[in-house]
Amino acid sequence: MATSKQAKKRIRTSEKARLANKAVRTSMRSAVKKVLTAPSKEAAAQDLSTAVKKIDKAAKKGVIHANTAARQKSRLARAVSARAS
């Protein structure tokens, strides 16, 4: 267990950050899943823009790496365009 005042504060702040990051990551993953499980190609295309926004926001906040965000967006766009209507 931390003994110094500074170490105790770091524990508190990193726990806050962990929970904030978790919320962003969960929201992003839910948006991605919504695109992949959409009933039609049109619905998937609509959900794609929301998912891309969430992925970009997660990358901007440093929750995921910029290259990871680019890769995920590319894969999602390919999945939507390859989908049969």
N, C-alpha and C positions, 0 to 999 in steps of 0.2 A: 504494500500500500504506500501511496505517496506520503511523504512527511513534510516537505516544504510547502509553503503557501503557494508558490509559483506552480509546483507540480499538481497541486490540488485544483488550481484554476485551469490548468491545461486539460485535466481530466474532464472538467465541466464543459469547457469550450469545445473540446473534440467530440464529446457526446452530442452536443447540440448540432455540430456540423455533420456528424454521422447521420443523425435523424433527418436533417434537411436534405442531405445527399440521397438518402434512401427514398424520401418522398419524390424527388425529381426522377430517380431511376425507375421507381415503380410506375409512376405516371407515364414515363416514356415507353416502358415495356408493355403497358396496357394498351397504349395507342398503337404500337406495332402489332400486337396480337389482334386488335380490332381490324386492322387492315387485312391481315392474313386470313381471318375467319369471316370476312364480309360475305354476305350471301350472293352478291352480284359484282360484276366488274365495275359498274357505275358507283356502287356503294364503296367499293375498295378505293376507287380513284378519289372520291370525296374524303375518305378517312386518311388517305395518303398525305394530304396537305397538313392535316392536324399532326400526324405522326412526324412529319419532317420538321415542323415547328418545334415539337417537343424534343426531338433529337438535337436540333441546332441549339436549343436553350440549354440542354444538358452539357453539350460541348462547350458552350460559352461559359458556363459556370464551373467548368473543370471536373465535372462528374465523370465524363468519358473523354477520351482523347479525340482530337479533331479528325484523325485518320479513321478511327473507329466510327465516328459519326458519318463520314463520307461513305464508308463501306456499307454501313447499314442502310443509308438512304438509297444507294445504288442498288443494293439487293432488293429492297422493297419496291423500287420503281420497276425493276426487271420482273419481279413476281406479279405485279399488277398488270403490266403490259402483256405478259405471256399468258395471262389468265383467259380462259374461254368465257365468253359472255353467255 
